[in-house]
Amino acid sequence: MSISTTIKSIQDIMRKDAGVDGDAQRIGQLVWMLFLKIYDDRELEWELMDDDYHSPIPEPLRWRNWAADPEGITGDELKAFVDNQLFPGLQALESHGDDYRGVVIRSVFEDAYNYMKSGQLMRQVINKLQEGIDFNKMQERHALGDAYEQILKDLQSAGNAGEFYTPRAVTEFMVNRVDPKLDEVVMDPACGTGGFLTCTIEHKRKHYAKTPQDATILQRSIRGVEKKPLPHLLATTNMILHGIEVPNQIRHDNTLARPLISWGPKDRVDVIVANPPFGGMEEDGIETNFPQAFRTRETADLFLTLIIHLLKDGGRAAVVLPDGFLFGEGMKTRLKEKLLTECDLHTIVRLPNGVFAPYTSIKTNLLFFTKGKPTKEVWFYEHPYPEGYKSYSKTKPMRFEEFEPEIAWWGNESDGFASREESEFAWKASLEDIQARSYNLDIKNPHQGEQVSHDPDELLQQYAEQQKEIQKLRDQLKSILAEALAGNRDSESA
């Protein structure tokens, strides 16, 4: 049975359990079990390689001692063990000296939850995992990576959880273009399920890591922070799947909750690759961590301010941002001025609609910049749909090969991208032009007239999307007015 079939049959079993409600909970339940199974497989490997290996997990709580035997505990006894011994035990683990493995496992289980109410169904799930997945078989390790990618895609359609997943083609292209070297520290301050970081690991392995010493350097060069529990658990498991033995550098935290001024020189990094959540609003008070001129509750803008701050001089970044950032005014204008003054924003790749569908129809852009010298000109590249496509879908997602024209056109930063030429997809704007436009970066392709579609399906889809956006704005306005009215009543009654 293939790994993806195993995972599908596990999800079918979970659907029968009264405690598990919806895709996000099913995935949360599956992933903590998968984590312990994978960890146990890795421990078998570490024990073979190191006679002195000691597990950070107490013996009774190790997968092999309560889960691996298909005839092992089940029913109420299994449920009581998981709820009263396994979870409390793992949530109390500590580090020992320089060994942070216990802390990694604790951080994974801090907010994990056993949703399943039936011990019998839980035993069925555990047995499927035990017989269907062996992480120490090389071909299965690769298949598990693919199956894990599928779990992350499934998250996309699990309500709002899609914000954690950036299409693989986009992460691969962004990492390919910033080209992180072996010893360069790479950070994703809103790392979701770890897609940018796993792409970075694969990129460094392929191009730069040749010896066991290189592998150690690589392990230490990856940093991520994620504030939500489920994607943090997914990211930590993702790191172990990609050979990072102790992923203690994937922190469960909100990067924005720390005052900007407190990030000192030792926190600065060489490369940042990120898709910060956009369209979201931060909780009250978070914006006071930022200087007055850059205060906003819009999450993506706060993240961009932080990213500029966190880069070393000469550091490189690739960031996904929505169209709204390009043409936004007010604080966004000040932020764009800061970006173009402190960094060389050399390239904006404009993506077509639907790259992030079905999660959002908002148009997005990939911004590439280097800190330490001001921008003289910005190159734009309009990424077209592949031949015969009118949009992307689950069955027709974006592919990395589509970026080959951009890669061929890209050139070298060392000579100021001297080889770049304008084409039907590429154009540039000088800093003076951008300043004259009050830092509006929403500069349309001058080589193509206004694209007007007469396809009725497309027009109806556009209309439906516009109605959705309008309804969203109405709902936001309603809640703002309701808050304001409630505030007035409070002050009058006072």
N, C-alpha and C positions, 0 to 999 in steps of 0.2 A: 504494500500500500504506500502511495506517495505521501510525502509530508503534508502537502496542501490538502490531500484527501483526509489525512489524520485530523488536521485542524478543523476541517469542515465537519467531520463526524463528531468532534468534541463540541463544537458550537451547537450541533443538533441535540446532543445530550443535554447541554445547558438550557436549551429552550424549554425542556420539560420541568426545570426546577422553578418553584414558585418564588424563590428569592432573587433570581437574576432577571432584571428588567431592562431590555433594550441592548443594542449593540455595544455601547460604550462600557456597560457593566460586564457583558460577556467577555469583551477584550481585556478589561481590567482583571477579571478572574483568571482568564487563560494565561495572561502574561506573568502573574506572580508565580503560578505553577511552572510555567515554562522556564522562568528564571531559575528556580530551585533545581529543576531537572538538568538544565544546561550547566549550572554551577557544579552540580555533582559530577557530571561527565568531565568537566574541566579538572575537578579535583582528582579524579582517577589518573588523569594525565600528569598533573603536578606531583602526585605521590610516586609515580614511576620515575620521574626525573629527579626527585629530591627526597632522599630517605628521611630527612628531618622535617618534612612538610607536616604542619599541624593545621587542621581546619579551624577557622574562626567560629564555626557553628558547633554548639554542643552535640555530642554523639546522638542522643535520642531525637534531635531535631534535623539531622542530616537526612536528605531524601532517601538514601539507600536503606535507612533504618526504620522508616515508617511508611514509605510510599512504594518502594521498588518491588516488594513481594505482591503479586497479583491476588494472593489469598490472604493478604494482611488485613489490618483493622478496617472496618467498614461501618456503615450505618451511624447510629448515635455516638458510638465510641470514637469514630473517625472525626465527626463534626466537633465533638467536645475536645478532642486532642488539638485540632486545628485552631479552634477559637480560644481555648484556655491555656494551651502550652506552646504551640508553634508560634503564633503571632506575638504573644507577650515576650517569649524567649528571644525571637529575632529582633523585636523592637527595643530590647535592652542590651544589645551587643555593644562592646566597647573596642577601641583600638588597643593594641599592645605594642608599646614602643613605636617603631617605625612601620609597623604592620597595620595598614588602614582598612584591611579587608572587612573587619567586623563593622566598621563605621559605614562602609559602602552598603553592606547588606541591611544595616539598620535604616539608612536613609531611604532605601528602596521600600522597606516595609512600614516606615513611619505612617504613611497615609494609604497603604494598601488595605484591602478589605476582603474578607471572605463573604461573598454574597450568597453562596449556595446554602440552601436549608436542608437538602437531602444528602445524608452521608453515603447512601447507596449510589446516587448519581455521581457524587464526588469521586467515589472509588472507581466507577466506570471511566470517568474522565482521566484519572491518574493512570489507570491501566492502559488507556489508549496512548497517553504520552509516553509511558514507559516502553511499550512495544513498538511505537511508531517513530520514535526519534532517538538517534544515537549520534550525539554531537562529535564523537571521536572518530567517526568514519568520514574520510575526507570528502567523498562525493555527497554525503548527507549534509556535511557542514555547508557546502555550497547551496544545496537545495533548501536548507533551513534559512539561509540568507534570503533566498528568493521568496520563501513562504512568509518570512518576517516582513518583507517589503509588501506582501499582499495584505498582511494584518494592518499595516500602516495605511494602506489604501482604503481598507474597509473602514478604518476610523474616519476617513474623509466623509463617508456617507452616514456616519453615526452622529447625526445632528450637527452641532457646532464644533465637533471635535476635529473637523477638517482643517482648522487653522493650524494644526500641528504638522501638517504634511505639505512639503514643497515637492512638486514633480521632480522625479529623478533626473530627467534631462536638463532641467534648469540648474539644479545643484551641481551636476557634473560640469556643465559649461562654465559656471561661475568659478568653481575651484580650478578648472583647467586654465582659465584666463589669469587668475591671480597667482597661480603656479607657486604654492608654498614650498619652500626648500626644507630639507630634512630638519635643520635645527631651529627653524622659525616657529615661534609660538603662534598657534592659530586659535582664535576664540569665536564662539557664537554666543552672544549674551542673551539670546532668547531661543535656546537650541531645540525646543520641541522634542521630537523623537530622535534627534541626533543625525539627521540626513546629511547636513553639510559636513559634520565632523567625520562621519564614516566615509564620505567621498574624499575628504582630505587624507584620511588614513590610507585609502586605496591609492590615491595619487602619489603620496610620498613613497609607499611600498613599491609602486611600479617604477618610479623614476629615480629615487634617491636612496632607499634603504637596502643596502647590499649585505651587511654583516650583522651578527648578533648585537654588537655595540650600537649599530644604527637603529636596530629594533628598540633598544632601550631608550635612545634619544627620542625616537618617534613617540613612544608611550608617554613621555613627559611633556610633549609639545602640544597636546590637545587640551583645550579648556571649554567647558560649556556650563551654562546656568539655565535652569528651567523652573518656573514657579509652580506649575500645576503638577499634582502628584502622578496622574496616569502617564502623561508624556515623559516625566522624569524617569519613571519605572521603565518605560519603553526604551528611552535613550540609554539607560545604564545597561539593560539587556543587550541592546544594539552594540554597545562598546565591547562587551564580553564576546559577542558573536564575531566581532571584527578583531579579536586577538588582544584587546587591551585588558590585561589581567586584573588590575586593580583600578577601576575607573573612578577613583575618588575625586578626579578633577571635574566630574559632572555634578555640579552642586544643585541642591534643591533649594532655590531661593529666588527672590525677585531682584534682578540687577538694578532696577530703578529705585528700590527702597533705600538705597545708600546715597548720602549726599555726594554730588558730583566732585566737590572739592576734596573728598576723602580718598578718591582714587589717585594714588601717588605714582611716581616714576616706576616703582617696582611692579605696579599692576599693568603697565603698558605692554602692548603686544605687537607682533610684526604684521599679522594678517587678521582681518575680521571678515567672515562670510556669514550673512544673516538674512532672514526674512522676518523682520520684526512684525508682531501682530499689528494690523492696521484696522482702522474703523472702530477700535475699542477705546474705552475711556478708563483711565486709571482711577483708583480710589482717591477720595479726598486726602489732600496733604502730601501726596507723592510729588506733586509739581514743586513743592517748596524745597525739594532736594536740588533744584536747578536754579541757575542765576535768573534774576527777575526778567531779563529780556527773552528768555527761552522757556518761560513757564506756560504749560498747556496741559490739558488732561488727555490729549490725543497721544496714544501709546507710541505710534511709529515715530512721531516728531521727537519725543523724549529719547527714544532709542538712538535716533540719528545724532542728536546732541552728544549722547554718551559715547557713541562709536567714534566720533571725531576726537573726543577727549582721550579715549583709551588707546588710540593708535600711537605708536612711536613715531618720531620723525622719520620719514621714508617708509612708514608702514602703509600697507595697501588694503583696500576694502572693496567688497562687492556686496551690494545691498539691494533687496527687492523693495520697491516703494510704489504706491498707487499713483495714478495720474493726478489725484487731488494735491499731492505734494508739489508736483511740477508747476501747477498754476495757482496754488493757494497763496493767500495774502496775509497781512498782519504778521503774526509771529513766524509763519512759514517764510515770509520774505526775509526776515532777519536771519533765520536759520540758513537759508540759501546763500545769503551774503557771507555768513560765517564759513559755510562749506567752500565757497569759491575763493575766499580770502586765505583760508588756512590750508586748503587742499587743492590739488589739481584734479578737478572733475573732468577727466579726459574723454569718458565715453558713457553715453546713455543708450542702452539697447531697448527699443520700444517693442514690447510683446503684443501680439494680437489678442483679441477677446478670447475668453474661454480656456486659457491656460490653466486656471485654477478651478474651472467648473468641475463638479456642480457646487462647490462651496461658495464661490463668489463670482459674479460676472464683472467685477470692477477691473478695469484695464490696469496692467502693471508694467513697471519698467525696471531694468537692471542698471544700477548706477555703479560705475567703477571709478575709484579715486585713490590718490596717493597723498599722504599728509606731508606738509613741510615746505611746499611751494605753491604760490597762488595759481589759479586757473587763467590761462591765456585764451583758450578756445575750447569749446565742447563739441565733440563729434557725436552725431546721432546715427543710429542704425535701426531701420525699421525691419523687424523680423517678419517675413511674409508667411502665410499659411503654405504648407506643402501643396504641390500640384493636385488639384481635384478636391481639396478640403475647403469647407466653408466655416468649419469650427472644429474644436477638439471635443472628444467625448471619452467615456470610460473605455469604449472598445477601440477608439482611435486617439490615444494620448500623444502628447508631444514626444519626439524622439531626439536623442543627442545628435544624430547625424544631420538633423536640420540646421545645426549651428555651424556646419562645415564652411559655408560661405563667409560667415563672420570671422571664423578662425583664420581663413585664408587672407582676409582683408586686414586683419588686426594690426600687423606690424609690431615694432618694438618701442617700448617706452623709453629705452636708453637714447634713441635718436629723435625723441619727440614724435613718434609715429609718422616719420617722414614719408613712408611708403603709401600712406592712406590716400585714397582718391575718392572723389564724390562719384556717386552712381545713382541708379534709380532708387536704391535703398539707403544710401549714405549721404549725409550732408553735415555741415558744421556751422557753428555760430560763434562769433568772437565775444570776448568778455564785454566789450563796449556795446555790442548789440543787446546782450543779455541785460546789462545795466540799464540801457535805454528802455527796455521792456519791464522795468521794475522787478528784475529777477524772475520773470515768468519764463520757466523752462519748457513750457508746453509748446514747443516749436514744431509745427507740422512739416511733413516732407514736401519741400518745394518742387520736387520732380514729379509729383503725382497730384493731379487735380483732386478736388473733393470726390471721394468715392461714394457714389449714390447707388444704393441697391434697390432693385425693383422686384426682388424675389419676395412673394407674399409671405412665405414661411418665415423668412429672415425678418421682414418688417413686423410681423405679428410677434415674433420673439422679442425684438427690440422694444415694441410697445409694452409687452408684458413685463419686461425687465424695468422699464421706466416707471410703470405703475407700482412695481414692487418698491423701487427706490423712493418714490413719492410717498407711499404708505409708511415707509420706514421713517422718513423725515417728519411726517405728521405725528407718528407715535412719539418720536423724540421731543417734538414741540409740545405735545400734550403733557408728557411727563415733566418737562421743564416748567410749563405754566402751572401744573399741579403743585410742584415743589415751591414755586414762587408764591402762589396763593396761600399754601399752608404756612409758609414763612411769615407772610403778612398777617394772617390770623393770629399766629403765635405772638407777633410783636404787638398787635392791637390788644390781645387779651392781657399781655404783660402791662 
